[in-house]
């Protein structure tokens, strides 16, 4: 190893865990659990950076931009996991979601360590998906040095996209390249270099916070409820009906009729129950930026 290149903190061995393999199982488990708590705590200093990233992303997404998730290995899988949950949970249009993991979909099910070095493939993926000015590109890498992720984010930035970098090592290239740098300094892992542990836990939390706040700001949440849920199975249809009844106070039969007339959209159904027809309800929601709260305020004004 070239001693002139500092070793990333996430690759170092933590002396506390040097004898982990010799500890009793309950002691080892308790220590690993404590490390997970430390990983969660490491996200708190990043909250202002996450909030700033959301504020910058909101206007681009309101203008029709896409969310572009980028990563390799564990970080890539966590990024994809966050992205794929947005359509069913918040009604985010799948056409406005780009999921880029080094090695392609096969890398979701099988580790493909060599592909993370392919910066050319990353740049080509950004070009192929025509990433541009209204898009928001989120790159995730524990080391902050992964060539695939760094190259993709740089290419996205060169094409005018807003870039957000999430990394677990300070002063890393990914953070330097991103318009919004989100550092989650989790330090050394209990098992040196196993960033599926502390770094991965912290990345998952940060991604959850980032995407959920975005969806809240874009009007996909009302009164703490996922009012744009895609009710694609019996459980979710029951949930949608319960949400509608909670928000409207309607009995089950008229609520179900409104939900059917609204093609399963809870926000539209609430407005139908307030006396609007379908076209008027949808137009009001559009004028209100997708916010049911704003739409109801306009009705009551």
C-alpha positions as a Markdown table, in Angstrom:
| # | Residue | x | y | z |
|---|---|---|---|---|
| 1 | Unk | 0.0 | 0.0 | 0.0 |
| 2 | Unk | 1.2 | 3.5 | -0.8 |
| 3 | Unk | 1.8 | 5.2 | 2.6 |
| 4 | Unk | 1.5 | 8.6 | 1.0 |
| 5 | Unk | -2.3 | 8.0 | 0.5 |
| 6 | Unk | -4.2 | 8.3 | 3.8 |
| 7 | Unk | -6.3 | 5.3 | 4.5 |
| 8 | Unk | -10.0 | 6.1 | 4.7 |
| 9 | Unk | -11.4 | 6.0 | 8.2 |
| 10 | Unk | -13.9 | 3.4 | 7.1 |
| 11 | Unk | -11.1 | 1.0 | 6.1 |
| 12 | Unk | -9.1 | 1.3 | 9.4 |
| 13 | Unk | -9.1 | -1.3 | 12.1 |
| 14 | Unk | -10.7 | -0.1 | 15.4 |
| 15 | Unk | -8.5 | -1.3 | 18.3 |
| 16 | Unk | -11.6 | -1.7 | 20.5 |
| 17 | Unk | -12.7 | -4.7 | 18.4 |
| 18 | Unk | -9.3 | -6.3 | 17.9 |
| 19 | Unk | -10.3 | -9.3 | 20.1 |
| 20 | Unk | -13.9 | -9.4 | 19.0 |
| 21 | Unk | -13.6 | -13.0 | 17.8 |
| 22 | Unk | -12.4 | -14.1 | 21.3 |
| 23 | Unk | -15.3 | -12.4 | 23.2 |
| 24 | Unk | -18.4 | -14.3 | 24.5 |
| 25 | Unk | -21.2 | -14.1 | 22.0 |
| 26 | Unk | -23.4 | -11.8 | 24.2 |
| 27 | Unk | -20.5 | -9.3 | 24.7 |
| 28 | Unk | -19.7 | -9.3 | 21.0 |
| 29 | Unk | -23.4 | -8.8 | 20.1 |
| 30 | Unk | -23.7 | -5.9 | 22.6 |
| 31 | Unk | -20.6 | -4.2 | 21.2 |
| 32 | Unk | -21.9 | -4.6 | 17.7 |
| 33 | Unk | -25.3 | -3.1 | 18.7 |
| 34 | Unk | -23.6 | -0.2 | 20.4 |
| 35 | Unk | -21.7 | 0.5 | 17.1 |
| 36 | Unk | -25.1 | 0.6 | 15.3 |
| 37 | Unk | -26.3 | 3.2 | 17.8 |
| 38 | Unk | -23.2 | 5.3 | 17.2 |
| 39 | Unk | -23.8 | 5.1 | 13.4 |
| 40 | Unk | -27.3 | 6.5 | 13.9 |
| 41 | Unk | -25.9 | 9.3 | 16.1 |
| 42 | Unk | -23.4 | 10.2 | 13.4 |
| 43 | Unk | -26.2 | 11.3 | 11.2 |
| 44 | Unk | -27.3 | 14.2 | 13.4 |
| 45 | Unk | -24.5 | 16.6 | 12.5 |
| 46 | Unk | -25.5 | 16.1 | 8.8 |
| 47 | Unk | -29.1 | 17.2 | 9.3 |
| 48 | Unk | -28.4 | 20.8 | 8.1 |
| 49 | Unk | -26.7 | 19.5 | 5.0 |
| 50 | Unk | -29.6 | 17.2 | 4.3 |
| 51 | Unk | -32.1 | 20.0 | 4.8 |
| 52 | Unk | -30.1 | 22.3 | 2.4 |
| 53 | Unk | -30.0 | 19.5 | -0.2 |
| 54 | Unk | -33.8 | 19.1 | 0.0 |
| 55 | Unk | -34.4 | 22.8 | -0.3 |
| 56 | Unk | -32.3 | 22.9 | -3.4 |
| 57 | Unk | -33.9 | 19.8 | -4.9 |
| 58 | Unk | -37.5 | 20.8 | -4.4 |
| 59 | Unk | -37.8 | 23.4 | -7.1 |
| 60 | Unk | -36.1 | 21.2 | -9.7 |
| 61 | Unk | -38.4 | 18.3 | -8.9 |
| 62 | Unk | -41.5 | 20.6 | -9.0 |
| 63 | Unk | -40.4 | 21.5 | -12.5 |
| 64 | Unk | -40.6 | 17.9 | -13.6 |
| 65 | Unk | -37.1 | 16.7 | -12.8 |
| 66 | Unk | -36.1 | 13.1 | -11.9 |
| 67 | Unk | -34.4 | 11.6 | -8.9 |
| 68 | Unk | -31.2 | 9.8 | -10.0 |
| 69 | Unk | -29.7 | 7.4 | -7.4 |
| 70 | Unk | -26.1 | 6.3 | -8.0 |
| 71 | Unk | -23.9 | 3.8 | -6.1 |
| 72 | Unk | -21.8 | 0.6 | -6.1 |
| 73 | Unk | -21.9 | -2.4 | -3.9 |
| 74 | Unk | -23.6 | -2.0 | -0.5 |
| 75 | Unk | -24.0 | 1.7 | -1.0 |
| 76 | Unk | -25.6 | 1.2 | -4.4 |
| 77 | Unk | -28.0 | -1.4 | -3.1 |
| 78 | Unk | -29.1 | 1.0 | -0.3 |
| 79 | Unk | -29.6 | 3.8 | -2.8 |
| 80 | Unk | -31.7 | 1.6 | -5.0 |
| 81 | Unk | -33.7 | 0.4 | -2.0 |
| 82 | Unk | -34.5 | 3.9 | -1.1 |
| 83 | Unk | -35.5 | 4.8 | -4.7 |
| 84 | Unk | -37.7 | 1.8 | -5.4 |
| 85 | Unk | -39.9 | 2.5 | -2.3 |
| 86 | Unk | -40.9 | 6.0 | -3.5 |
| 87 | Unk | -43.5 | 5.0 | -6.2 |
| 88 | Unk | -45.6 | 2.6 | -3.9 |
| 89 | Unk | -45.2 | 4.7 | -0.8 |
| 90 | Unk | -45.6 | 8.3 | -2.2 |
| 91 | Unk | -47.0 | 7.8 | -5.7 |
| 92 | Unk | -43.7 | 9.1 | -7.2 |
| 93 | Unk | -43.8 | 8.4 | -10.9 |
| 94 | Unk | -41.5 | 5.6 | -11.9 |
| 95 | Unk | -40.7 | 7.5 | -15.1 |
| 96 | Unk | -39.1 | 10.1 | -12.9 |
| 97 | Unk | -36.8 | 7.7 | -11.1 |
| 98 | Unk | -33.3 | 6.6 | -12.4 |
| 99 | Unk | -31.5 | 3.8 | -10.5 |
| 100 | Unk | -27.8 | 3.4 | -11.4 |
| 101 | Unk | -25.8 | 0.7 | -9.6 |
| 102 | Unk | -22.4 | -0.4 | -10.9 |
| 103 | Unk | -22.8 | -3.7 | -12.7 |
| 104 | Unk | -26.5 | -3.1 | -13.4 |
| 105 | Unk | -29.5 | -5.0 | -12.0 |
| 106 | Unk | -27.4 | -8.2 | -11.5 |
| 107 | Unk | -25.4 | -6.4 | -8.9 |
| 108 | Unk | -28.4 | -6.2 | -6.7 |
| 109 | Unk | -28.4 | -9.9 | -6.1 |
| 110 | Unk | -24.7 | -10.8 | -6.4 |
| 111 | Unk | -21.6 | -8.9 | -5.3 |
| 112 | Unk | -19.7 | -7.6 | -8.3 |
| 113 | Unk | -16.6 | -5.9 | -6.8 |
| 114 | Unk | -14.7 | -5.1 | -10.0 |
| 115 | Unk | -17.4 | -3.0 | -11.6 |
| 116 | Unk | -17.1 | -0.2 | -9.1 |
| 117 | Unk | -13.9 | 1.0 | -10.8 |
| 118 | Unk | -15.6 | 1.5 | -14.2 |
| 119 | Unk | -15.9 | 5.3 | -14.4 |
| 120 | Unk | -16.5 | 5.2 | -18.2 |
| 121 | Unk | -19.6 | 3.0 | -17.7 |
| 122 | Unk | -20.9 | 5.4 | -15.1 |
| 123 | Unk | -20.5 | 8.4 | -17.5 |
| 124 | Unk | -22.2 | 6.5 | -20.3 |
| 125 | Unk | -25.1 | 5.6 | -18.0 |
| 126 | Unk | -25.7 | 9.3 | -17.2 |
| 127 | Unk | -25.5 | 10.2 | -20.9 |
| 128 | Unk | -27.8 | 7.3 | -21.9 |
| 129 | Unk | -30.5 | 8.4 | -19.4 |
| 130 | Unk | -30.1 | 12.0 | -20.6 |
| 131 | Unk | -29.7 | 13.4 | -17.1 |
| 132 | Unk | -30.0 | 17.1 | -17.2 |
| 133 | Unk | -30.9 | 20.4 | -15.6 |
| 134 | Unk | -34.0 | 19.6 | -13.6 |
| 135 | Unk | -32.7 | 16.3 | -12.4 |
| 136 | Unk | -31.3 | 15.6 | -8.9 |
| 137 | Unk | -28.5 | 13.1 | -8.7 |
| 138 | Unk | -27.7 | 11.4 | -5.4 |
| 139 | Unk | -24.4 | 9.6 | -5.2 |
| 140 | Unk | -23.7 | 7.3 | -2.2 |
| 141 | Unk | -20.3 | 5.8 | -1.3 |
| 142 | Unk | -18.9 | 5.0 | 2.1 |
| 143 | Unk | -15.3 | 5.8 | 1.1 |
| 144 | Unk | -16.3 | 8.7 | -1.0 |
| 145 | Unk | -13.8 | 7.6 | -3.6 |
| 146 | Unk | -15.6 | 4.9 | -5.6 |
| 147 | Unk | -14.8 | 5.7 | -9.3 |
| 148 | Unk | -18.2 | 4.6 | -10.6 |
| 149 | Unk | -20.1 | 6.9 | -8.2 |
| 150 | Unk | -17.7 | 9.9 | -8.5 |
| 151 | Unk | -17.6 | 9.7 | -12.3 |
| 152 | Unk | -21.4 | 9.5 | -12.6 |
| 153 | Unk | -21.9 | 12.4 | -10.2 |
| 154 | Unk | -19.3 | 14.5 | -12.1 |
| 155 | Unk | -21.0 | 13.7 | -15.4 |
| 156 | Unk | -24.4 | 14.6 | -14.0 |
| 157 | Unk | -23.1 | 17.9 | -12.7 |
| 158 | Unk | -21.5 | 18.7 | -16.1 |
| 159 | Unk | -24.9 | 18.3 | -17.7 |
| 160 | Unk | -26.6 | 20.7 | -15.2 |
| 161 | Unk | -28.1 | 18.3 | -12.7 |
| 162 | Unk | -28.2 | 19.2 | -9.0 |
| 163 | Unk | -25.7 | 16.8 | -7.3 |
| 164 | Unk | -25.9 | 15.5 | -3.7 |
| 165 | Unk | -23.0 | 13.3 | -2.3 |
| 166 | Unk | -23.4 | 11.1 | 0.7 |
| 167 | Unk | -20.1 | 9.7 | 2.1 |
| 168 | Unk | -18.7 | 8.5 | 5.4 |
| 169 | Unk | -15.2 | 9.9 | 5.0 |
| 170 | Unk | -14.3 | 13.6 | 5.3 |
| 171 | Unk | -12.4 | 15.4 | 2.5 |
| 172 | Unk | -13.3 | 12.7 | 0.0 |
| 173 | Unk | -13.7 | 13.3 | -3.8 |
| 174 | Unk | -17.4 | 12.6 | -3.9 |
| 175 | Unk | -18.1 | 15.2 | -1.3 |
| 176 | Unk | -15.8 | 17.7 | -3.0 |
| 177 | Unk | -17.6 | 17.1 | -6.3 |
| 178 | Unk | -21.1 | 17.4 | -5.0 |
| 179 | Unk | -23.1 | 20.7 | -4.9 |
| 180 | Unk | -24.4 | 19.4 | -1.6 |
| 181 | Unk | -22.1 | 17.3 | 0.5 |
| 182 | Unk | -23.6 | 15.1 | 3.2 |
| 183 | Unk | -20.8 | 13.8 | 5.4 |
| 184 | Unk | -21.7 | 11.0 | 7.9 |
| 185 | Unk | -18.5 | 10.4 | 9.8 |
| 186 | Unk | -19.0 | 6.9 | 11.1 |
| 187 | Unk | -15.2 | 6.2 | 11.5 |
| 188 | Unk | -13.7 | 2.7 | 11.7 |
| 189 | Unk | -16.0 | -0.4 | 11.5 |
| 190 | Unk | -16.1 | -3.2 | 14.2 |
| 191 | Unk | -15.0 | -5.4 | 11.3 |
| 192 | Unk | -12.4 | -3.3 | 9.5 |
| 193 | Unk | -13.7 | -2.3 | 6.1 |
| 194 | Unk | -17.1 | -3.9 | 6.4 |
| 195 | Unk | -19.1 | -0.8 | 5.5 |
| 196 | Unk | -22.3 | -2.8 | 5.4 |
| 197 | Unk | -22.3 | -2.2 | 9.1 |
| 198 | Unk | -21.9 | 1.4 | 10.6 |
| 199 | Unk | -21.5 | 3.2 | 7.3 |
| 200 | Unk | -24.4 | 1.3 | 5.7 |
| 201 | Unk | -26.7 | 1.9 | 8.7 |
| 202 | Unk | -25.9 | 5.6 | 8.6 |
| 203 | Unk | -26.4 | 5.8 | 4.8 |
| 204 | Unk | -29.8 | 4.2 | 5.1 |
| 205 | Unk | -30.9 | 6.7 | 7.7 |
| 206 | Unk | -29.6 | 9.6 | 5.7 |
| 207 | Unk | -31.4 | 8.4 | 2.5 |
| 208 | Unk | -34.6 | 7.8 | 4.4 |
| 209 | Unk | -34.5 | 11.4 | 5.8 |
| 210 | Unk | -33.6 | 13.0 | 2.5 |
| 211 | Unk | -36.2 | 11.2 | 0.4 |
| 212 | Unk | -39.0 | 11.4 | 3.0 |
| 213 | Unk | -38.5 | 15.1 | 3.6 |
| 214 | Unk | -38.5 | 15.6 | -0.2 |
| 215 | Unk | -41.8 | 13.8 | -0.5 |
| 216 | Unk | -43.3 | 15.8 | 2.4 |
| 217 | Unk | -42.3 | 19.0 | 0.8 |
| 218 | Unk | -43.7 | 18.0 | -2.5 |
| 219 | Unk | -47.1 | 17.3 | -1.1 |
| 220 | Unk | -47.1 | 13.5 | -0.9 |
| 221 | Unk | -47.8 | 13.5 | 2.8 |
| 222 | Unk | -50.7 | 15.0 | 4.6 |
| 223 | Unk | -51.4 | 14.9 | 8.4 |
| 224 | Unk | -48.7 | 12.3 | 8.7 |
| 225 | Unk | -50.4 | 10.0 | 6.2 |
| 226 | Unk | -49.1 | 8.7 | 2.8 |
| 227 | Unk | -51.9 | 10.2 | 0.9 |
| 228 | Unk | -50.4 | 9.4 | -2.5 |
| 229 | Unk | -49.9 | 5.7 | -1.7 |
| 230 | Unk | -50.3 | 3.4 | -4.7 |
| 231 | Unk | -53.0 | 1.1 | -3.5 |
| 232 | Unk | -51.9 | -2.0 | -5.5 |
| 233 | Unk | -53.0 | -4.7 | -3.1 |
| 234 | Unk | -55.7 | -5.5 | -0.6 |
| 235 | Unk | -53.7 | -4.2 | 2.4 |
| 236 | Unk | -53.0 | -0.9 | 0.7 |
| 237 | Unk | -56.5 | -0.5 | -0.5 |
| 238 | Unk | -57.7 | -0.9 | 3.1 |
| 239 | Unk | -55.1 | 1.6 | 4.2 |
| 240 | Unk | -56.2 | 4.1 | 1.6 |
| 241 | Unk | -59.9 | 3.8 | 2.7 |
| 242 | Unk | -58.9 | 4.2 | 6.4 |
| 243 | Unk | -56.9 | 7.3 | 5.5 |
| 244 | Unk | -59.8 | 8.8 | 3.6 |
| 245 | Unk | -62.3 | 8.2 | 6.4 |
| 246 | Unk | -59.8 | 9.7 | 8.9 |
| 247 | Unk | -59.3 | 12.8 | 6.8 |
| 248 | Unk | -62.9 | 13.3 | 5.8 |
| 249 | Unk | -65.0 | 11.8 | 8.6 |
| 250 | Unk | -67.1 | 10.0 | 6.0 |
| 251 | Unk | -68.8 | 6.7 | 6.6 |
| 252 | Unk | -67.4 | 3.6 | 4.8 |
| 253 | Unk | -69.8 | 3.5 | 1.9 |
| 254 | Unk | -69.5 | 7.1 | 0.7 |
| 255 | Unk | -65.7 | 7.0 | 1.3 |
| 256 | Unk | -65.4 | 3.9 | -0.8 |
| 257 | Unk | -67.5 | 5.4 | -3.6 |
| 258 | Unk | -65.3 | 8.6 | -3.6 |
| 259 | Unk | -62.1 | 6.5 | -3.6 |
| 260 | Unk | -63.3 | 4.5 | -6.6 |
| 261 | Unk | -64.3 | 7.7 | -8.4 |
| 262 | Unk | -60.9 | 9.1 | -7.7 |
| 263 | Unk | -59.1 | 6.0 | -9.1 |
| 264 | Unk | -57.8 | 5.2 | -5.7 |
| 265 | Unk | -56.2 | 8.7 | -5.0 |
| 266 | Unk | -56.9 | 9.7 | -1.4 |
| 267 | Unk | -56.3 | 13.4 | -2.0 |
| 268 | Unk | -58.7 | 13.6 | -4.9 |
| 269 | Unk | -61.2 | 11.6 | -3.0 |
| 270 | Unk | -61.1 | 14.0 | 0.0 |
| 271 | Unk | -62.0 | 16.8 | -2.4 |
| 272 | Unk | -64.8 | 14.8 | -4.0 |
| 273 | Unk | -66.3 | 14.4 | -0.6 |
| 274 | Unk | -66.1 | 18.2 | -0.2 |
| 275 | Unk | -68.4 | 18.5 | -3.2 |
| 276 | Unk | -66.0 | 19.0 | -6.1 |
| 277 | Unk | -66.2 | 16.9 | -9.2 |
| 278 | Unk | -63.1 | 15.0 | -10.5 |
| 279 | Unk | -61.9 | 17.6 | -12.9 |
| 280 | Unk | -62.2 | 20.4 | -10.4 |
| 281 | Unk | -60.5 | 18.4 | -7.7 |
| 282 | Unk | -57.5 | 17.5 | -9.8 |
| 283 | Unk | -57.2 | 21.1 | -11.1 |
| 284 | Unk | -57.3 | 22.4 | -7.5 |
| 285 | Unk | -54.6 | 20.0 | -6.5 |
| 286 | Unk | -52.5 | 21.1 | -9.5 |
| 287 | Unk | -52.9 | 24.8 | -8.5 |
| 288 | Unk | -52.0 | 23.9 | -5.0 |
| 289 | Unk | -48.7 | 22.2 | -6.0 |
| 290 | Unk | -50.0 | 18.8 | -5.0 |
| 291 | Unk | -50.6 | 19.8 | -1.4 |
| 292 | Unk | -53.9 | 18.7 | 0.0 |
| 293 | Unk | -53.5 | 21.1 | 2.9 |
| 294 | Unk | -53.2 | 24.0 | 0.5 |
| 295 | Unk | -56.1 | 22.8 | -1.5 |
| 296 | Unk | -58.4 | 22.5 | 1.5 |
| 297 | Unk | -57.2 | 26.0 | 2.7 |
| 298 | Unk | -58.2 | 27.4 | -0.7 |
| 299 | Unk | -61.7 | 25.8 | -0.4 |
| 300 | Unk | -62.2 | 27.2 | 3.0 |
| 301 | Unk | -60.9 | 30.7 | 2.2 |
